[in-house]
Amino acid sequence: MERLIEIKNVPIELEMKVNHARLEYKRSQVDLEVSRSKGGLQIRSKPIRLNLDTFEARNSITPTAMRSIEQAAQKGREQVYETTGTYAKHGKLLLQAKIGQQLITQFAMESQQVNTDVAMTFLPSTGPDISWDAGELNIRYEMDKLNFDWRIGNGDVEFIPGDIEFTVTQRPDVIIKYIGGPVYVPPSAEPGYEPLDETV
């Protein structure tokens, strides 16, 4: 007898995907700020300074009242010293005088001698006091500066655990297939039916 039914099993199909554990490092952003400091050129100049003092030169021609008083006092002191010296000299000579010596006449003749050194001056006897302060020239040049400010954050490390994924790519199934021919009811309806010989 022939088989009329064919049974076919379809097995289940699984797909397994394994994700291993891993560490992920996320870099943080780096910010850079650039600023500029301006330099410049600075020039400082101090010219030479001439100091001219003509006070003493003017006083040598036309002295001031105070200077005239000082000069007169100085001349008076010199005259006193000179007169005192003359009297001392005359006294010494008188102490050593000899009989018949004409000292009085000699003294009279010395006192009549006049100093004939007379001079008129129109030019200052002292020149001006000249001095000077040296000049200065300072040049300062400073270049521009660039300032870099880095802002770096710490990176983040993240641990991702491993996992296993199962995916069903084919479901299990049972396929039942009829592989026999058609069944006629009554059997006499089947084409090519031959009745059974009952005589045999």
NORNOR-V226989 format. One record per residue. N is the residue number from 1. RES is the residue in one letter. SS is DSSP state (h for helix, s for strand, l for the rest). Layout:
n->{N;N}
res->{RES;RES}
ss->{SS;SS}
//
This chain:
n->{1;2;3;4;5;6;7;8;9;10;11;12;13;14;15;16;17;18;19;20;21;22;23;24;25;26;27;28;29;30;31;32;33;34;35;36;37;38;39;40;41;42;43;44;45;46;47;48;49;50;51;52;53;54;55;56;57;58;59;60;61;62;63;64;65;66;67;68;69;70;71;72;73;74;75;76;77;78;79;80;81;82;83;84;85;86;87;88;89;90;91;92;93;94;95;96;97;98;99;100;101;102;103;104;105;106;107;108;109;110;111;112;113;114;115;116;117;118;119;120;121;122;123;124;125;126;127;128;129;130;131;132;133;134;135;136;137;138;139;140;141;142;143;144;145;146;147;148;149;150;151;152;153;154;155;156;157;158;159;160;161;162;163;164;165;166;167;168;169;170;171;172;173;174;175;176;177;178;179;180;181;182;183;184;185;186;187;188;189;190;191;192;193;194;195;196;197;198;199;200}
res->{M;E;R;L;I;E;I;K;N;V;P;I;E;L;E;M;K;V;N;H;A;R;L;E;Y;K;R;S;Q;V;D;L;E;V;S;R;S;K;G;G;L;Q;I;R;S;K;P;I;R;L;N;L;D;T;F;E;A;R;N;S;I;T;P;T;A;M;R;S;I;E;Q;A;A;Q;K;G;R;E;Q;V;Y;E;T;T;G;T;Y;A;K;H;G;K;L;L;L;Q;A;K;I;G;Q;Q;L;I;T;Q;F;A;M;E;S;Q;Q;V;N;T;D;V;A;M;T;F;L;P;S;T;G;P;D;I;S;W;D;A;G;E;L;N;I;R;Y;E;M;D;K;L;N;F;D;W;R;I;G;N;G;D;V;E;F;I;P;G;D;I;E;F;T;V;T;Q;R;P;D;V;I;I;K;Y;I;G;G;P;V;Y;V;P;P;S;A;E;P;G;Y;E;P;L;D;E;T;V}
ss->{l;l;l;l;s;s;s;s;s;s;l;l;s;s;s;s;s;s;s;l;l;s;s;s;s;s;l;l;l;s;s;s;s;s;s;s;s;l;l;s;s;s;s;s;s;s;l;l;s;s;s;s;s;l;h;h;h;h;h;h;h;l;l;l;h;h;h;h;h;h;h;h;h;h;h;h;h;h;h;h;h;h;h;h;h;h;h;h;h;h;h;h;h;h;h;l;l;l;l;l;l;l;h;h;h;h;h;h;h;h;h;h;l;l;l;l;l;l;l;l;l;l;l;l;l;l;l;l;s;s;s;s;s;l;l;s;s;s;s;s;s;s;l;l;s;s;s;s;s;s;s;s;l;l;l;s;s;s;s;s;l;l;s;s;s;s;s;s;s;s;l;l;s;s;s;s;s;s;l;l;l;l;l;l;l;l;h;h;h;l;l;l;l;l;l;l;l;l;l;l}
//
